[in-house]
Amino acid sequence: MTKEIIDRDNPHKDIGAQKFRVRKYYTAWVEYDVVAENKDDADRVVMENCGIEKIEWQEGYNDSNGEPIEVYASDHNMDHTVETMSHKVAECVPYEDNSTIDYSDPNWTSNEFEWLDEDYENTNKQDKKDDMEVPF
C-alpha cells in the first residue's frame, strides 16, 4: 500500500526545521548596606528580609525566520560552574497517517524516530549562504 503524498512540492515553511532547547547561565550579585549590631546580625537580617523576589526573562524572535523564542523553564539557584548547553528537543515534520503524508500540515514531534533525514531540504526556504568564495 502506498501513501498519497500531499503538497510535497509546496511544503509548510516549518517542515524540516528543528527545535532546540538552549540553557544559558547568568551570574547575579547584589551588595546590601545594612546597619546592624554586628556582622552576624547583618547577615541574618539580609537572609531573612532580602533576596531575589522575581526574575523576568526576556523572550524574543528569531531574526532569520521570525519564529518566537520562548522561555521554557528557569531557576535562579543555578550552578554557575556549568557551561552553556544545547540539545534538540523537537523537529517539525509533515503530518502523516495511514494513507497520506501532508507537507502543508506541520507537526512538531519530540520522537526522534519521526525526525526527517538530515538530507531533507525544504524548497521554500531560502539558502542563507554567502556567494563569497574562499580564497585558497
DSSP file (Angstrom, degrees, kcal/mol; ACC not computed):
  #  RESIDUE AA STRUCTURE BP1 BP2  ACC     N-H-->O    O-->H-N    N-H-->O    O-->H-N    TCO  KAPPA ALPHA  PHI   PSI    X-CA   Y-CA   Z-CA
    1    1 A M              0   0    0      0, 0.0     2,-0.3     0, 0.0     0, 0.0   0.000 360.0 360.0 360.0 128.0    0.0    0.0    0.0
    2    2 A T        -     0   0    0     97,-0.0     2,-0.3     1,-0.0     0, 0.0  -0.786 360.0-123.2-103.7 149.2    1.4    3.4   -1.0
    3    3 A K        -     0   0    0     -2,-0.3     2,-0.4     1,-0.0    97,-0.3  -0.648  21.5-116.0 -91.0 144.5    0.5    6.6    0.7
    4    4 A E  E     -a  100   0A   0     95,-3.7    97,-2.1    -2,-0.3     2,-0.5  -0.652  29.3-143.4 -75.1 131.3   -0.9    9.6   -1.0
    5    5 A I  E     -a  101   0A   0     -2,-0.4     2,-0.5    95,-0.2    97,-0.2  -0.883  13.2-158.7-103.8 125.0    1.6   12.5   -0.8
    6    6 A I  E     -a  102   0A   0     95,-3.3    97,-2.8    -2,-0.5    98,-0.3  -0.889  64.6 -16.4-109.6 129.1    0.0   15.9   -0.4
    7    7 A D  S >  S+     0   0    0     -2,-0.5     3,-0.7    95,-0.2    -1,-0.2   0.797  72.9 152.4  54.3  38.6    1.8   19.2   -1.2
    8    8 A R  T 3  S+     0   0    0      1,-0.2    -1,-0.1    -3,-0.2    -2,-0.1   0.848  74.9  50.6 -64.7 -32.3    5.3   17.8   -1.4
    9    9 A D  T 3  S+     0   0    0      1,-0.3    -1,-0.2   114,-0.0    -2,-0.1   0.615 119.2  37.2 -80.6 -11.6    6.3   20.5   -3.9
   10   10 A N  S <  S+     0   0    0     -3,-0.7    -1,-0.3   113,-0.0    -2,-0.1  -0.502  83.5 178.7-136.3  65.2    4.9   23.2   -1.6
   11   11 A P        -     0   0    0      0, 0.0    93,-0.3     0, 0.0    -3,-0.1  -0.263  39.4 -91.1 -71.5 156.5    5.7   22.2    2.0
   12   12 A H    >   -     0   0    0     91,-3.7     3,-1.4     1,-0.1   112,-0.1  -0.329  40.9-112.7 -59.1 147.6    4.9   24.2    5.0
   13   13 A K  T 3  S+     0   0    0      1,-0.3    -1,-0.1    91,-0.1   109,-0.1   0.732 113.9  53.0 -60.6 -24.3    7.7   26.6    6.0
   14   14 A D  T >  S+     0   0    0      2,-0.1     3,-2.5     3,-0.1    78,-0.3   0.621  76.7 114.7 -88.9 -12.3    8.4   24.7    9.2
   15   15 A I  T <  S+     0   0    0     -3,-1.4    78,-0.2     1,-0.3     3,-0.1  -0.403  87.0  16.9 -61.3 126.3    8.8   21.2    7.7
   16   16 A G  T 3  S+     0   0    0     76,-2.8    -1,-0.3     1,-0.4    77,-0.1   0.254  96.7 127.7  93.2 -11.0   12.4   20.2    8.2
   17   17 A A    <   -     0   0    0     -3,-2.5    75,-2.2    75,-0.2    -1,-0.4  -0.380  49.0-142.8 -73.4 157.8   13.0   22.8   10.9
   18   18 A Q  E     -B   91   0A   0     73,-0.2     2,-0.5    -3,-0.1    73,-0.3  -0.928   1.2-142.0-122.6 147.9   14.5   21.7   14.2
   19   19 A K  E     -B   90   0A   0     71,-3.7    70,-2.3    -2,-0.4    71,-1.6  -0.934  18.9-169.8-111.6 131.9   13.7   23.0   17.7
   20   20 A F  E     -B   88   0A   0     -2,-0.5     2,-0.6    68,-0.3    68,-0.2  -0.901  18.3-142.1-119.3 147.8   16.5   23.3   20.3
   21   21 A R  E     -B   87   0A   0     66,-2.7    66,-1.8    -2,-0.4     2,-0.5  -0.959  22.5-166.0-106.9 120.3   16.4   24.0   24.0
   22   22 A V  E     -B   86   0A   0     -2,-0.6     2,-0.5    64,-0.2    64,-0.2  -0.921   5.7-158.3-112.0 126.0   19.2   26.3   25.0
   23   23 A R  E     -B   85   0A   0     62,-2.8    62,-1.2    -2,-0.5     2,-0.4  -0.914  10.5-172.2-105.5 126.4   20.2   26.7   28.6
   24   24 A K        -     0   0    0     -2,-0.5     2,-0.4    60,-0.2    59,-0.1  -0.911  12.3-144.4-115.4 144.4   22.2   29.9   29.5
   25   25 A Y        -     0   0    0     -2,-0.4     2,-0.4    57,-0.1    59,-0.1  -0.912  14.9-170.8-110.3 135.5   23.7   30.6   32.8
   26   26 A Y        -     0   0    0     -2,-0.4     2,-0.5     2,-0.0    52,-0.2  -0.943  14.4-141.8-123.3 145.6   23.8   34.1   34.3
   27   27 A T        +     0   0    0     -2,-0.4     2,-0.4    53,-0.0    -2,-0.0  -0.926  23.1 177.9-107.7 129.6   25.7   35.3   37.3
   28   28 A A        +     0   0    0     -2,-0.5     2,-0.3     2,-0.0    -2,-0.0  -0.972   2.9 172.0-129.2 145.8   24.0   37.9   39.5
   29   29 A W        -     0   0    0     -2,-0.4     2,-0.3     2,-0.0    -2,-0.0  -0.982   9.6-167.3-147.3 159.5   25.1   39.5   42.7
   30   30 A V        -     0   0    0     -2,-0.3     2,-0.5     2,-0.0    -2,-0.0  -0.995  10.6-148.2-146.8 143.3   24.0   42.3   45.0
   31   31 A E        -     0   0    0     -2,-0.3     2,-0.4     2,-0.0    -2,-0.0  -0.956  14.8-157.1-113.8 133.5   25.6   44.1   47.9
   32   32 A Y        -     0   0    0     -2,-0.5     2,-0.7     2,-0.0    14,-0.1  -0.873  12.8-141.2-108.7 140.4   23.4   45.5   50.7
   33   33 A D        -     0   0    0     -2,-0.4     2,-0.4     2,-0.0    -2,-0.0  -0.916  32.4-177.2 -95.9 116.7   24.3   48.3   53.1
   34   34 A V        -     0   0    0     -2,-0.7     2,-0.7     2,-0.0     8,-0.1  -0.961  25.7-148.3-124.6 129.2   23.0   47.1   56.4
   35   35 A V        +     0   0    0     -2,-0.4     2,-0.3     7,-0.1     3,-0.0  -0.869  44.2 143.3 -92.6 117.4   23.0   49.0   59.7
   36   36 A A        -     0   0    0     -2,-0.7     3,-0.1     1,-0.1    -2,-0.0  -0.933  62.7-107.6-150.1 168.7   23.3   46.2   62.4
   37   37 A E  S    S-     0   0    0     -2,-0.3     2,-0.3     1,-0.1    -1,-0.1   0.865  96.1 -15.9 -68.6 -38.3   24.9   45.5   65.8
   38   38 A N  S  > S-     0   0    0      1,-0.1     4,-2.3    -3,-0.0     5,-0.2  -0.922  77.2 -85.2-156.6 178.1   27.5   43.1   64.3
   39   39 A K  H  > S+     0   0    0     -2,-0.3     4,-2.8     1,-0.2     5,-0.2   0.910 123.3  51.4 -60.9 -45.0   28.3   41.0   61.2
   40   40 A D  H  > S+     0   0    0      1,-0.2     4,-2.5     2,-0.2    -1,-0.2   0.899 110.7  48.7 -61.1 -40.7   26.2   38.0   62.2
   41   41 A D  H  > S+     0   0    0      2,-0.2     4,-2.6     1,-0.2    -1,-0.2   0.900 111.2  50.2 -66.0 -40.5   23.2   40.3   62.8
   42   42 A A  H  X S+     0   0    0     -4,-2.3     4,-2.2     2,-0.2    -2,-0.2   0.929 111.8  47.8 -63.0 -45.2   23.7   41.9   59.4
   43   43 A D  H  X S+     0   0    0     -4,-2.8     4,-2.5     1,-0.2    -2,-0.2   0.923 112.9  49.0 -60.2 -44.5   24.0   38.5   57.6
   44   44 A R  H  X S+     0   0    0     -4,-2.5     4,-2.3    -5,-0.2     5,-0.2   0.923 110.2  50.0 -62.2 -45.8   20.8   37.3   59.4
   45   45 A V  H  X S+     0   0    0     -4,-2.6     4,-2.1     1,-0.2     5,-0.2   0.914 113.0  46.3 -61.8 -43.7   18.8   40.4   58.5
   46   46 A V  H  X S+     0   0    0     -4,-2.2     4,-2.3     1,-0.2    -1,-0.2   0.928 112.4  50.2 -65.4 -44.1   19.8   40.2   54.9
   47   47 A M  H  < S+     0   0    0     -4,-2.5    -2,-0.2     1,-0.2    -1,-0.2   0.867 117.2  41.0 -61.8 -37.0   19.0   36.5   54.7
   48   48 A E  H  < S+     0   0    0     -4,-2.3    -1,-0.2    -5,-0.2    -2,-0.2   0.804 129.2  24.6 -81.6 -30.3   15.6   37.0   56.3
   49   49 A N  H  < S+     0   0    0     -4,-2.1     2,-0.2    -5,-0.2    -2,-0.2   0.520 114.1  51.2-117.9  -7.6   14.5   40.1   54.5
   50   50 A C     <  +     0   0    0     -4,-2.3     2,-0.3    -5,-0.2   -18,-0.0  -0.662  56.9  94.6-126.6 178.8   16.3   40.4   51.2
   51   51 A G  S    S-     0   0    0     -2,-0.2     2,-0.6    -3,-0.0    -4,-0.0  -0.859  76.9 -28.4 134.5-167.8   17.0   38.3   48.1
   52   52 A I        +     0   0    0     -2,-0.3     3,-0.1     1,-0.2    24,-0.1  -0.748  48.0 174.1 -86.9 118.8   15.6   37.7   44.7
   53   53 A E        -     0   0    0     -2,-0.6     2,-0.3     1,-0.3    -1,-0.2   0.858  67.5  -5.3 -89.1 -42.1   11.9   38.3   44.5
   54   54 A K        -     0   0    0      2,-0.0     2,-0.5     0, 0.0    -1,-0.3  -0.970  52.1-161.0-157.5 135.7   11.4   38.0   40.8
   55   55 A I        -     0   0    0     -2,-0.3     2,-0.6    -3,-0.1    21,-0.0  -0.986  12.2-159.9-116.7 127.1   13.4   37.4   37.7
   56   56 A E        -     0   0    0     -2,-0.5     2,-0.4     2,-0.0    -2,-0.0  -0.934   8.5-152.8-109.1 118.6   11.8   38.3   34.4
   57   57 A W        -     0   0    0     -2,-0.6     2,-0.4     1,-0.0    14,-0.1  -0.710  17.1-122.9 -91.2 139.2   13.5   36.6   31.4
   58   58 A Q        -     0   0    0     -2,-0.4     2,-0.2    12,-0.1    -1,-0.0  -0.680  22.9-162.0 -85.0 128.1   13.2   38.3   28.0
   59   59 A E        +     0   0    0     -2,-0.4     2,-0.2    12,-0.1    11,-0.2  -0.591  19.2 162.2 -96.8 168.2   11.7   36.4   25.2
   60   60 A G  E     -D   69   0B   0      9,-1.5     9,-3.3    -2,-0.2     2,-0.4  -0.766  33.0 -83.9-159.3-156.9   12.2   37.4   21.6
   61   61 A Y  E     -D   68   0B   0      7,-0.3     2,-0.4    -2,-0.2     6,-0.1  -0.978  37.0-108.6-133.7 144.7   12.0   36.4   17.9
   62   62 A N     >  -     0   0    0      5,-3.1     4,-2.4    -2,-0.4     3,-0.3  -0.600  24.2-146.4 -71.5 123.6   14.5   34.5   15.7
   63   63 A D  T  4 S+     0   0    0     -2,-0.4    -1,-0.2     1,-0.2     0, 0.0   0.821  93.3  52.6 -61.6 -32.5   15.9   37.1   13.2
   64   64 A S  T  4 S+     0   0    0      1,-0.1    -1,-0.2     3,-0.1    -2,-0.0   0.809 129.2   9.3 -80.2 -29.3   16.2   34.5   10.4
   65   65 A N  T  4 S-     0   0    0     -3,-0.3    -2,-0.2     2,-0.2    -1,-0.1   0.440  90.2-120.3-133.3   0.5   12.6   33.1   10.4
   66   66 A G     <  +     0   0    0     -4,-2.4    -3,-0.1     1,-0.2    -2,-0.0   0.541  61.4 145.1  74.6   5.9   10.5   35.3   12.7
   67   67 A E        -     0   0    0     -5,-0.2    -5,-3.1     1,-0.1    -1,-0.2  -0.492  54.1-103.2 -77.0 147.5    9.6   32.4   15.0
   68   68 A P  E     -D   61   0B   0      0, 0.0     2,-0.6     0, 0.0    -7,-0.3  -0.368  19.6-143.0 -71.1 148.7    9.2   33.2   18.7
   69   69 A I  E     -D   60   0B   0     -9,-3.3    -9,-1.5    -2,-0.1     2,-0.4  -0.968  28.0-166.8-108.3 115.6   11.9   32.3   21.2
   70   70 A E        -     0   0    0     -2,-0.6     2,-0.5   -11,-0.2   -12,-0.1  -0.824  25.1-117.5-112.8 143.3   10.0   31.3   24.3
   71   71 A V        -     0   0    0     -2,-0.4     3,-0.1     1,-0.2   -12,-0.1  -0.663  29.3-178.5 -74.0 122.6   11.3   30.7   27.9
   72   72 A Y        -     0   0    0     -2,-0.5     2,-0.3     1,-0.4    -1,-0.2   0.869  62.9 -19.4 -89.5 -44.4   10.6   27.0   28.7
   73   73 A A        -     0   0    0      2,-0.0    -1,-0.4     0, 0.0     2,-0.3  -0.976  59.7-169.6-158.3 160.8   11.9   27.0   32.3
   74   74 A S        -     0   0    0     -2,-0.3     2,-0.3    -3,-0.1   -51,-0.0  -0.989   6.4-175.3-154.6 160.1   14.1   29.0   34.6
   75   75 A D        -     0   0    0     -2,-0.3     3,-0.2     1,-0.0    -2,-0.0  -0.951  16.7-156.4-155.8 135.9   15.7   28.8   38.1
   76   76 A H  S    S+     0   0    0     -2,-0.3     2,-0.3     1,-0.2   -24,-0.0   0.386  86.4  71.4 -99.0   5.4   17.7   31.4   39.9
   77   77 A N  S    S+     0   0    0      2,-0.0    -1,-0.2     3,-0.0     2,-0.2  -0.487  73.8 153.2-111.3  60.0   19.6   28.9   42.1
   78   78 A M        -     0   0    0     -2,-0.3     2,-0.8    -3,-0.2   -53,-0.0  -0.489  53.7-111.1 -93.1 158.5   21.8   27.6   39.3
   79   79 A D    >   -     0   0    0     -2,-0.2     3,-1.2     1,-0.1    -1,-0.1  -0.796  27.4-162.9 -83.8 110.3   25.3   26.0   39.4
   80   80 A H  T 3  S+     0   0    0     -2,-0.8    -1,-0.1     1,-0.2   -55,-0.1   0.421  78.0  74.6 -80.9   3.3   27.4   28.7   37.7
   81   81 A T  T 3  S+     0   0    0      2,-0.1     2,-0.3     0, 0.0    -1,-0.2   0.581  77.9  91.0 -88.7  -9.3   30.3   26.3   37.1
   82   82 A V  S <  S-     0   0    0     -3,-1.2     3,-0.1     1,-0.1   -57,-0.1  -0.673  75.2-128.4 -90.0 139.6   28.4   24.5   34.2
   83   83 A E        -     0   0    0     -2,-0.3    -1,-0.1     1,-0.2    -2,-0.1  -0.311  39.8 -76.2 -79.1 167.3   28.9   25.8   30.7
   84   84 A T        -     0   0    0    -59,-0.1     2,-0.4    -2,-0.1   -60,-0.2  -0.359  53.7-165.6 -60.0 139.9   26.0   26.6   28.3
   85   85 A M  E     -B   23   0A   0    -62,-1.2   -62,-2.8    -3,-0.1     2,-0.4  -0.971  11.3-172.0-131.9 149.3   24.4   23.6   26.9
   86   86 A S  E     +B   22   0A   0     -2,-0.4     2,-0.3   -64,-0.2   -64,-0.2  -0.992   6.6 173.1-136.4 143.7   22.0   23.0   24.0
   87   87 A H  E     -B   21   0A   0    -66,-1.8   -66,-2.7    -2,-0.4     2,-0.2  -0.989  36.0-105.6-150.6 148.8   20.1   19.9   22.9
   88   88 A K  E     +B   20   0A   0     -2,-0.3   -68,-0.3   -68,-0.2     3,-0.1  -0.504  34.9 170.4 -73.8 134.3   17.5   19.2   20.3
   89   89 A V  E     +     0   0A   0    -70,-2.3     2,-0.3     1,-0.3   -69,-0.2   0.578  59.9   2.8-119.8 -17.4   14.0   18.6   21.7
   90   90 A A  E     -B   19   0A   0    -71,-1.6   -71,-3.7    20,-0.0    -1,-0.3  -0.989  50.6-153.9-163.0 162.8   11.7   18.6   18.6
   91   91 A E  E     -BC  18 109A   0     18,-2.2    18,-2.6    -2,-0.3     2,-0.6  -0.992  25.1-121.1-142.6 146.0   11.5   18.7   14.9
   92   92 A C  E     + C   0 108A   0    -75,-2.2   -76,-2.8   -78,-0.3    16,-0.2  -0.787  39.5 171.2 -90.3 122.1    8.7   19.8   12.5
   93   93 A V  E     - C   0 107A   0     14,-2.7    14,-2.1    -2,-0.6     2,-0.1  -0.848  39.0 -88.9-125.0 161.0    7.7   17.0   10.2
   94   94 A P  E     - C   0 106A   0      0, 0.0     9,-0.2     0, 0.0     2,-0.1  -0.422  51.8 -97.6 -68.8 148.0    4.8   16.7    7.7
   95   95 A Y  E     - C   0 102A   0     10,-2.1     7,-3.1     7,-1.4     2,-0.4  -0.426  48.7-172.8 -63.1 136.0    1.6   15.2    9.1
   96   96 A E  E     + C   0 101A   0      5,-0.2     5,-0.2    -2,-0.1     2,-0.2  -0.997  15.0 161.2-138.2 133.3    1.4   11.5    8.4
   97   97 A D        -     0   0    0      3,-2.3   -94,-0.0    -2,-0.4     0, 0.0  -0.610  60.3 -70.9-129.2-163.5   -1.4    9.0    8.8
   98   98 A N  S    S+     0   0    0     -2,-0.2     3,-0.1     1,-0.2    -2,-0.0   0.772 128.9  22.9 -65.4 -26.1   -2.0    5.5    7.3
   99   99 A S  S    S+     0   0    0      1,-0.1   -95,-3.7   -96,-0.1     2,-0.3   0.589 119.1  42.5-118.6 -12.7   -2.9    6.9    3.8
  100  100 A T  E     -a    4   0A   0    -97,-0.3    -3,-2.3   -95,-0.1     2,-0.4  -0.949  45.5-157.5-139.5 155.9   -1.3   10.3    3.5
  101  101 A I  E     -aC   5  96A   0    -97,-2.1   -95,-3.3    -2,-0.3     2,-0.7  -0.965  24.3-164.0-125.7 112.2    1.8   12.4    4.0
  102  102 A D  E >   -aC   6  95A   0     -7,-3.1    -7,-1.4    -2,-0.4     3,-1.2  -0.853  15.2-177.1-108.5 104.6    0.7   16.1    4.1
  103  103 A Y  E 3  S+     0   0A   0    -97,-2.8   -91,-3.7    -2,-0.7   -88,-0.2   0.591  83.6  61.8 -75.0 -11.1    3.6   18.5    3.7
  104  104 A S  E 3  S+     0   0A   0    -98,-0.3    -1,-0.2   -93,-0.3   -91,-0.1   0.522  95.4  67.7 -89.9  -5.1    1.2   21.5    4.1
  105  105 A D  E <  S-     0   0A   0     -3,-1.2   -10,-2.1   -10,-0.1    -3,-0.2  -0.881  78.3-153.6-118.1  97.6    0.3   20.4    7.7
  106  106 A P  E     - C   0  94A   0      0, 0.0     2,-0.4     0, 0.0   -14,-0.1  -0.367   9.3-168.8 -75.4 150.3    3.2   20.7   10.1
  107  107 A N  E     - C   0  93A   0    -14,-2.1   -14,-2.7    -2,-0.1     2,-0.5  -0.947  13.6-145.3-140.4 115.2    3.6   18.5   13.1
  108  108 A W  E     - C   0  92A   0     -2,-0.4     2,-0.4   -16,-0.2   -16,-0.2  -0.694  27.0-178.6 -81.3 127.3    6.1   19.2   15.9
  109  109 A T  E     - C   0  91A   0    -18,-2.6   -18,-2.2    -2,-0.5    -2,-0.0  -0.971  33.1-166.0-130.2 143.2    7.4   15.9   17.3
  110  110 A S        +     0   0    0     -2,-0.4     2,-0.8   -20,-0.2    -1,-0.1   0.393  64.8 106.7-100.7  -0.2    9.8   15.1   20.1
  111  111 A N    >   -     0   0    0      1,-0.2     3,-2.2   -20,-0.1     4,-0.5  -0.711  60.3-156.8 -80.7 108.3   10.0   11.5   18.9
  112  112 A E  G >  S+     0   0    0     -2,-0.8     3,-0.6     1,-0.3    -1,-0.2   0.702  88.8  66.5 -64.4 -18.3   13.5   11.2   17.3
  113  113 A F  G 3  S+     0   0    0      1,-0.2    -1,-0.3    -3,-0.0    -2,-0.0   0.679 101.2  50.0 -74.0 -16.0   12.3    8.2   15.2
  114  114 A E  G <  S+     0   0    0     -3,-2.2    -1,-0.2     2,-0.0    -2,-0.2   0.526  85.1 115.5 -95.0  -8.0    9.9   10.5   13.4
  115  115 A W  S <  S-     0   0    0     -3,-0.6     3,-0.1    -4,-0.5   -22,-0.1  -0.303  71.8-108.2 -65.1 147.1   12.6   13.2   12.7
  116  116 A L        -     0   0    0    -24,-0.1    -1,-0.1     1,-0.1    -2,-0.0  -0.273  39.4 -88.9 -72.2 159.0   13.4   13.7    9.0
  117  117 A D    >   -     0   0    0      1,-0.1     3,-1.8     2,-0.1    -1,-0.1  -0.329  36.1-115.6 -64.0 151.7   16.6   12.6    7.4
  118  118 A E  T 3  S+     0   0    0      1,-0.3    -1,-0.1    -3,-0.1    -2,-0.1   0.774 112.6  61.3 -60.5 -27.2   19.5   15.1    7.5
  119  119 A D  T 3  S+     0   0    0      2,-0.1    -1,-0.3     0, 0.0     2,-0.2   0.437  75.0 117.4 -85.3   2.6   19.5   15.4    3.7
  120  120 A Y    <   -     0   0    0     -3,-1.8     2,-0.4  -104,-0.0    -4,-0.0  -0.505  46.2-167.0 -68.8 134.7   15.9   16.7    3.5
  121  121 A E        -     0   0    0     -2,-0.2     2,-0.7     3,-0.0  -105,-0.1  -0.992  18.0-138.7-125.3 128.9   15.7   20.2    2.1
  122  122 A N    >   -     0   0    0     -2,-0.4     3,-1.2     1,-0.1  -109,-0.0  -0.774  11.2-154.2 -83.7 116.4   12.7   22.4    2.2
  123  123 A T  T 3  S+     0   0    0     -2,-0.7    -1,-0.1     1,-0.3  -114,-0.0   0.679  89.5  62.3 -68.7 -17.0   12.5   24.0   -1.2
  124  124 A N  T 3  S+     0   0    0   -112,-0.1     2,-0.3     2,-0.1    -1,-0.3   0.691  85.2  89.8 -81.1 -18.9   10.6   27.0    0.2
  125  125 A K  S <  S-     0   0    0     -3,-1.2     2,-0.3     1,-0.1  -112,-0.0  -0.592  79.6-124.0 -82.4 140.1   13.4   28.1    2.5
  126  126 A Q        -     0   0    0     -2,-0.3     2,-0.4     1,-0.1    -2,-0.1  -0.611  24.4-113.7 -82.7 140.7   16.0   30.5    1.1
  127  127 A D        -     0   0    0     -2,-0.3    -1,-0.1     1,-0.1     0, 0.0  -0.615  23.8-162.2 -73.6 125.4   19.6   29.4    1.2
  128  128 A K        +     0   0    0     -2,-0.4    -1,-0.1     2,-0.0     2,-0.1   0.302  47.3 122.3 -94.9   9.0   21.4   31.8    3.6
  129  129 A K        -     0   0    0      1,-0.1     2,-0.1     2,-0.0    -2,-0.0  -0.437  64.6-117.0 -72.3 144.9   24.9   31.0    2.3
  130  130 A D        -     0   0    0     -2,-0.1    -1,-0.1     1,-0.1    -2,-0.0  -0.453  11.3-131.0 -76.3 154.7   27.0   33.9    1.1
  131  131 A D        +     0   0    0     -2,-0.1     2,-0.2     2,-0.1    -1,-0.1   0.323  69.6 121.3 -86.6   7.7   28.1   34.0   -2.5
  132  132 A M        -     0   0    0      1,-0.1     2,-0.3     0, 0.0    -2,-0.1  -0.469  58.5-134.1 -74.5 142.0   31.7   34.7   -1.4
  133  133 A E        -     0   0    0     -2,-0.2    -1,-0.1     1,-0.0    -2,-0.1  -0.677  18.7-114.4 -93.6 151.3   34.4   32.3   -2.5
  134  134 A V        -     0   0    0     -2,-0.3     2,-2.0     1,-0.1    -1,-0.0  -0.749  28.7-130.4 -83.2 125.0   37.0   31.0   -0.1
  135  135 A P              0   0    0      0, 0.0    -1,-0.1     0, 0.0    -2,-0.0  -0.428 360.0 360.0 -83.3  69.9   40.4   32.4   -1.3
  136  136 A F              0   0    0     -2,-2.0    -2,-0.0     0, 0.0    -3,-0.0   0.300 360.0 360.0-160.2 360.0   42.6   29.3   -1.4
